[in-house]
Amino acid sequence: MDGDIAWLLAPLALIYAVVFWVVSLRFPSVPLALILGLAPFQNDISDFGGLHFSVSEVHLLLSVPLLYRRVGRLHWGWMGGVLASALAITVLLTVPNWRDTSTLSLVQMGLYWIGAVLLFTNLPRSSKDFAMAWKTLMAVGCGLAVMAVVTGSSYFWGLNKNGIGASLACTLMVTTELWLCANDSQRWKYLPVLVLVSAALVLVLSRGAWISALAGLSFILLWRSQYLLLAKLALAAIPVVAAVWMVLPEESRDYALAIDDSRYNIHARTLNADFARDQWLSSPFIGVGVGLRKEYDATNILWLTLAETGPVGLMAFLTVNGALVIGVWHRRPKKASFTRDSSAIALAGGLVLGKLVHGLVDHYWSRGAIMIAWASVGMALSVEGRAHFPRTLTRISKQKKERSAPNEEFLHRISSLSCPVKVVGKKTEFLTKDG
């Protein structure tokens, strides 16, 4: 950025930061919505010491000071130790083969694995703060979908088809989950969004995004034991996909279906995998150091991780993803539960699994979907965090709290207790064996 322009924008940036902090202290849902909702915009908007940040990442950094109110009470849930250990292992394996791009790559990993997770775990005061973030992402996803359908292009606003496709896949998962949890009278509102985003997802021709959406949606529906619904949605998607497919040019259809190595994009991925394998073989025990991803077209996360940090680093990476998916699966509700808390947990598993699958055929450590996925992990961890480390309510008298009726989240939590519960008026009674 030109020096004169930077000096001109600096006061405006400072004013914006102050306003952002003031508003965010009062409404924690605002920074959550800005970080999650603006994640699809992967464009660079700032440069600090050679480190470039997107608009979502800038808001993440601006939100870090908001955690001062939680000092001494910060928590990470079941993923904190796994994430910190995996990042530490990655750093240790990189030190012997430090590269010029290692700092940038490690900062990026810390931004998602530590920053996004820690912030979204500790900043929400209740599950109501999730709703604004999800709906903001849905609105941005609709904007991307409309542009893709109207222009018929996979490249606009400085974004490429893989980035747009990954964001649309995340939007489709979030919208489907919101549709599942909506009341019967409200579900119709999400149907146009589902049709629009599904159509745009086909049009952008990102096959990685297709399998990402398929993997994520399947996980969410299986997590909720919605086996019949999964089959119905698969059948309902057929006419939508078929209609969009018919309007695609013949060249686009050939591109989407081609898996022949003679095709440029397929051959390029083969060459990239061969390059990563050769790099790993040059240092089979500890790899060649994190940062290699910036030096070639890293379109397979497994080969990339093996080349950068060797078998130990690959195992650490798989442990992080495996611990998250397994942890989410073990937290399946015993009875049907369609609260925001359950949505946060389901989406964490679906989005992380979808991103991992996408990373097998495309860039994993790229902006956009990865922020959405790991921020969602923070939301899931905050559900348990609020149960184990409840916040002290202020500006509410003890008498008023005692007179207030139990809310839906409280009733959902106590429903899992071994003793029966009966709500009489505004009182909650725990029934013993004697009644």
C-alpha positions in Angstrom: 0.0 0.0 0.0 1.3 3.5 -0.9 2.7 5.3 2.1 0.5 8.4 1.7 -2.7 6.3 1.5 -1.6 4.3 4.5 -1.1 7.5 6.6 -4.5 8.7 5.4 -6.3 5.5 6.3 -4.6 5.0 9.7 -6.8 7.4 11.7 -9.9 5.9 10.1 -8.7 2.4 11.0 -8.1 3.5 14.6 -11.6 5.0 14.8 -13.1 1.8 13.4 -11.2 -0.3 15.9 -12.4 1.8 18.9 -16.0 1.6 17.7 -15.6 -2.1 17.1 -14.3 -2.7 20.6 -17.1 -0.6 22.2 -19.8 -2.4 20.3 -18.3 -5.8 20.7 -18.0 -5.5 24.5 -21.7 -4.9 24.6 -22.7 -7.4 21.9 -20.3 -10.3 21.5 -22.3 -11.6 18.6 -21.0 -8.8 16.5 -17.3 -9.9 16.2 -18.4 -13.5 15.8 -20.7 -12.5 12.9 -18.0 -10.4 11.3 -15.3 -13.1 11.6 -17.5 -16.0 10.4 -19.6 -14.2 7.9 -16.8 -12.4 6.1 -14.5 -15.4 6.0 -15.5 -16.2 2.3 -13.7 -12.9 1.3 -10.1 -14.2 1.0 -8.7 -11.0 -0.4 -5.7 -9.3 1.2 -6.6 -6.0 2.9 -3.6 -5.4 5.1 0.1 -6.0 5.3 2.0 -6.1 8.6 5.7 -7.0 8.3 5.1 -9.2 5.3 2.1 -10.9 6.9 -1.1 -10.4 4.8 -4.5 -10.6 6.4 -8.1 -10.9 5.0 -11.0 -8.9 6.4 -12.1 -11.8 8.6 -8.6 -12.3 9.9 -8.2 -8.6 10.8 -11.5 -8.8 12.8 -10.1 -11.9 14.5 -7.0 -10.0 15.6 -9.1 -7.0 16.7 -11.2 -9.4 18.8 -8.3 -10.8 20.8 -8.3 -7.9 23.4 -12.0 -8.7 24.1 -10.8 -11.8 25.9 -9.3 -9.7 28.8 -12.5 -10.1 30.7 -12.0 -13.9 30.7 -8.4 -13.9 31.9 -8.0 -16.6 34.4 -11.1 -18.4 33.1 -10.1 -19.2 29.5 -10.8 -22.7 28.4 -10.5 -24.9 25.3 -12.5 -28.0 26.2 -11.5 -31.4 25.0 -9.5 -30.0 22.0 -7.2 -27.5 23.7 -4.4 -29.9 24.6 -4.5 -31.6 21.3 -4.3 -28.4 19.3 -1.5 -26.9 21.4 0.5 -30.1 21.3 0.1 -30.5 17.5 1.2 -27.0 16.9 4.2 -27.4 19.2 5.2 -30.6 17.5 5.0 -28.8 14.1 7.2 -26.0 15.3 9.8 -28.4 16.7 9.9 -30.4 13.5 10.3 -27.2 11.5 13.2 -25.6 13.5 16.0 -27.8 12.0 14.8 -26.9 8.4 13.6 -23.4 8.9 12.5 -21.8 5.6 11.8 -18.3 4.6 8.1 -19.1 4.5 8.0 -21.0 7.8 7.0 -18.0 9.9 4.1 -17.1 7.7 2.8 -20.6 7.6 3.1 -21.2 11.3 1.3 -17.9 12.0 -1.5 -19.0 9.7 -1.8 -22.3 11.6 -1.8 -20.6 14.9 -4.4 -18.1 13.7 -6.9 -20.9 13.0 -6.0 -23.7 15.5 -5.4 -21.3 18.4 -6.8 -17.9 17.7 -10.1 -18.8 16.1 -10.8 -21.7 18.4 -9.9 -19.8 21.6 -11.9 -16.8 20.7 -15.1 -18.6 19.6 -14.8 -20.8 22.7 -14.7 -18.0 25.2 -16.4 -15.0 23.6 -20.0 -16.2 23.3 -22.2 -15.6 26.4 -24.9 -17.9 25.2 -25.9 -19.9 22.2 -27.9 -16.9 21.0 -24.6 -15.3 19.9 -24.2 -18.1 17.4 -27.4 -17.3 15.5 -26.1 -13.9 14.1 -22.9 -15.5 12.9 -24.6 -18.3 11.1 -27.1 -16.0 9.4 -24.4 -13.6 8.4 -22.5 -16.4 6.7 -25.8 -17.5 5.0 -26.4 -14.0 3.7 -22.8 -13.7 2.3 -23.2 -17.2 0.8 -26.4 -16.1 -0.9 -24.6 -13.1 -2.4 -21.9 -15.4 -3.8 -24.5 -17.8 -5.1 -26.4 -15.0 -6.9 -23.3 -13.8 -8.5 -22.3 -17.3 -9.7 -25.8 -17.9 -11.1 -26.3 -14.5 -12.7 -22.8 -14.2 -14.2 -22.3 -17.9 -14.9 -18.7 -17.4 -13.8 -16.5 -19.0 -11.2 -14.2 -16.0 -10.9 -15.5 -12.7 -9.5 -14.7 -10.2 -6.7 -11.1 -11.3 -6.8 -12.1 -14.9 -5.8 -11.5 -18.1 -7.6 -13.7 -21.1 -8.1 -12.2 -23.3 -5.4 -12.5 -20.5 -2.8 -16.1 -19.7 -3.8 -17.0 -23.4 -4.0 -15.6 -24.1 -0.5 -17.5 -21.1 1.0 -20.7 -22.3 -0.8 -20.2 -25.8 0.6 -20.0 -24.4 4.2 -23.0 -22.2 3.6 -25.0 -25.3 2.4 -24.1 -27.2 5.6 -25.0 -24.3 7.9 -28.3 -23.6 6.1 -29.2 -27.3 6.2 -28.6 -27.4 9.9 -30.6 -24.3 10.5 -33.4 -25.8 8.4 -33.3 -28.9 10.5 -33.6 -27.0 13.7 -36.3 -24.5 12.6 -39.9 -24.9 13.5 -42.2 -26.5 10.9 -43.8 -23.1 10.2 -40.3 -21.5 9.6 -38.6 -24.1 7.5 -39.9 -22.8 4.2 -37.7 -19.7 4.7 -34.5 -21.8 4.2 -35.7 -23.7 1.2 -35.0 -20.9 -1.4 -31.5 -20.5 0.1 -30.8 -24.3 -0.1 -31.9 -24.4 -3.8 -29.9 -21.3 -4.7 -26.7 -22.3 -3.0 -27.0 -25.9 -4.3 -27.4 -24.6 -7.9 -24.4 -22.2 -7.5 -22.3 -25.0 -6.0 -22.8 -27.0 -9.2 -22.2 -24.0 -11.5 -18.8 -23.1 -10.0 -17.4 -26.5 -11.0 -15.3 -27.1 -7.9 -15.3 -30.8 -7.5 -13.4 -30.5 -4.2 -16.3 -28.4 -2.9 -18.8 -31.0 -4.1 -17.3 -33.8 -2.1 -16.7 -31.5 0.8 -20.5 -30.6 0.9 -21.4 -34.3 0.5 -19.1 -35.4 3.4 -20.2 -32.6 5.7 -23.9 -33.0 5.1 -23.7 -36.8 5.5 -21.9 -36.4 8.8 -24.5 -33.9 10.2 -27.5 -36.0 9.2 -25.9 -39.2 10.5 -25.0 -37.4 13.7 -28.6 -36.5 14.1 -29.7 -40.1 13.2 -31.7 -38.6 10.2 -31.1 -41.6 8.0 -34.4 -41.4 6.1 -34.0 -37.6 5.7 -30.5 -38.2 4.2 -32.0 -40.5 1.6 -34.8 -38.0 0.8 -32.4 -35.1 0.4 -30.3 -37.1 -1.9 -33.3 -37.8 -4.1 -34.5 -34.2 -3.9 -31.1 -33.0 -5.0 -31.2 -35.0 -8.2 -33.6 -32.7 -10.2 -31.8 -29.6 -9.0 -28.4 -30.9 -10.0 -29.8 -32.2 -13.3 -31.5 -28.9 -14.2 -28.3 -27.0 -13.5 -26.2 -29.6 -15.3 -28.3 -29.2 -18.5 -27.6 -25.5 -18.8 -23.9 -25.9 -18.4 -21.8 -25.6 -21.6 -20.4 -28.8 -23.1 -16.9 -27.7 -22.3 -17.8 -27.2 -18.6 -19.4 -30.7 -18.4 -16.3 -32.3 -19.9 -14.1 -30.4 -17.4 -16.3 -31.5 -14.4 -16.3 -35.2 -15.3 -12.7 -35.5 -16.6 -10.4 -37.6 -14.5 -8.0 -38.5 -17.2 -4.3 -37.7 -16.4 -4.1 -36.0 -19.9 -6.2 -33.2 -18.6 -4.1 -30.3 -17.4 -5.6 -29.9 -13.9 -5.4 -33.6 -13.2 -1.9 -33.9 -14.5 -0.8 -30.9 -12.4 -2.1 -32.6 -9.3 -0.1 -35.7 -10.1 3.0 -33.7 -10.6 2.4 -31.9 -7.3 2.0 -35.2 -5.4 5.3 -36.4 -7.0 7.1 -33.2 -5.9 5.8 -33.6 -2.4 6.9 -37.2 -2.2 10.4 -36.4 -3.5 10.6 -33.6 -0.8 9.6 -36.1 1.9 12.1 -38.7 0.7 14.9 -36.1 0.9 14.2 -35.9 4.7 12.0 -38.9 5.6 12.0 -38.5 9.4 11.3 -34.9 10.1 10.4 -33.5 6.7 11.7 -30.4 5.0 9.9 -27.9 7.3 6.6 -26.0 7.3 6.5 -23.4 4.6 6.9 -25.8 1.6 3.1 -25.1 1.0 4.0 -21.6 -0.2 6.5 -22.9 -2.7 4.4 -25.2 -4.8 0.7 -25.9 -5.6 -0.1 -28.0 -2.5 -3.3 -29.7 -3.5 -3.1 -32.7 -1.2 -2.9 -32.1 2.5 -1.6 -35.6 3.4 1.4 -35.4 1.0 2.0 -31.8 2.0 2.1 -32.6 5.7 4.2 -35.6 5.2 6.7 -33.6 3.2 6.8 -30.7 5.6 7.0 -32.5 9.0 7.4 -36.2 8.3 5.4 -39.1 9.7 5.2 -37.6 13.2 3.8 -34.3 11.9 1.3 -36.2 9.7 0.2 -38.2 12.7 -0.2 -35.0 14.8 -2.4 -33.4 12.0 -4.6 -36.5 11.7 -4.9 -36.7 15.5 -6.2 -33.1 15.6 -8.9 -33.8 13.0 -9.6 -37.3 14.3 -10.0 -36.1 17.9 -12.4 -33.4 16.8 -14.6 -35.7 14.6 -14.6 -38.5 17.2 -15.3 -36.1 20.1 -18.2 -34.6 18.2 -19.6 -38.0 17.4 -19.4 -39.1 21.0 -21.5 -36.1 21.9 -24.5 -37.1 19.9 -27.7 -36.5 21.8 -29.4 -39.6 23.2 -32.7 -38.1 22.3 -33.7 -35.8 19.4 -32.3 -32.3 20.2 -32.6 -29.4 17.9 -31.2 -26.5 20.0 -28.5 -24.1 19.0 -26.1 -25.9 21.3 -26.6 -29.1 19.4 -26.3 -27.3 16.1 -22.9 -25.9 17.1 -21.6 -29.3 17.9 -23.0 -30.9 14.8 -21.6 -28.2 12.5 -18.1 -28.4 14.0 -17.9 -32.1 13.0 -19.4 -31.6 9.6 -17.4 -28.5 8.6 -14.0 -29.9 9.8 -14.6 -33.2 8.1 -15.7 -31.4 4.9 -12.6 -29.2 4.9 -10.4 -32.2 5.5 -11.9 -34.1 2.5 -11.6 -31.0 0.4 -8.0 -30.8 1.3 -7.3 -34.1 -0.3 -7.8 -32.6 -3.7 -7.2 -28.9 -3.2 -5.5 -26.4 -0.9 -6.2 -27.0 2.8 -4.4 -24.1 4.4 -6.2 -21.4 2.3 -8.5 -18.7 3.7 -12.2 -18.9 3.8 -13.6 -22.3 4.6 -10.8 -23.1 7.1 -11.7 -20.1 9.2 -15.4 -21.2 9.2 -14.5 -24.7 10.1 -12.2 -24.0 13.1 -14.3 -21.1 14.4 -17.2 -23.6 14.5 -15.0 -25.9 16.6 -14.7 -23.0 19.1 -18.5 -22.7 19.1 -18.8 -26.4 19.9 -16.3 -26.1 22.7 -18.1 -23.1 24.2 -21.2 -25.2 24.7 -19.4 -27.4 27.2 -17.4 -24.5 28.5 -20.6 -22.6 29.5 -21.9 -25.7 31.3 -18.6 -26.2 33.3 -17.6 -22.6 33.7 -20.8 -20.6 33.9 -20.5 -16.8 33.7 -21.6 -14.6 36.5 -24.6 -12.6 35.4 -24.5 -8.9 36.1 -27.2 -6.2 36.4 -29.7 -9.0 37.4 -30.7 -9.2 41.0 -30.8 -12.5 42.8 -34.5 -12.2 43.4 -35.2 -11.5 39.7 -33.1 -14.5 38.7 -35.0 -16.7 41.1 -38.4 -15.5 39.8 -37.4 -16.0 36.1 -38.8 -19.0 34.3 -36.4 -21.7 33.2 -35.3 -21.2 29.6 -35.2 -23.8 26.8 -31.5 -24.4 27.1 -31.7 -25.0 30.9 -34.6 -27.5 30.4 -32.6 -29.3 27.7 -29.6 -29.6 30.0 -31.5 -30.9 33.0 -33.5 -33.3 30.8 -30.4 -35.5 30.8 -30.4 -35.9 34.6 -31.2 -39.3 36.0 -34.1 -38.0 38.2 -37.4 -36.9 36.6 -38.0 -33.2 36.3 -41.3 -31.4 36.5 -41.9 -27.7 35.7 -44.8 -26.2 37.7 -45.5 -22.6 36.8 -42.1 -20.9 37.2 -40.6 -23.5 39.4 -38.6 -26.5 38.5 -39.1 -29.5 40.7 -36.7 -32.5 40.8 -38.8 -35.6 41.7 -37.3 -38.3 43.9 -38.4 -41.9 44.1 -41.0 -40.9 46.6 -42.4 -38.3 44.2 
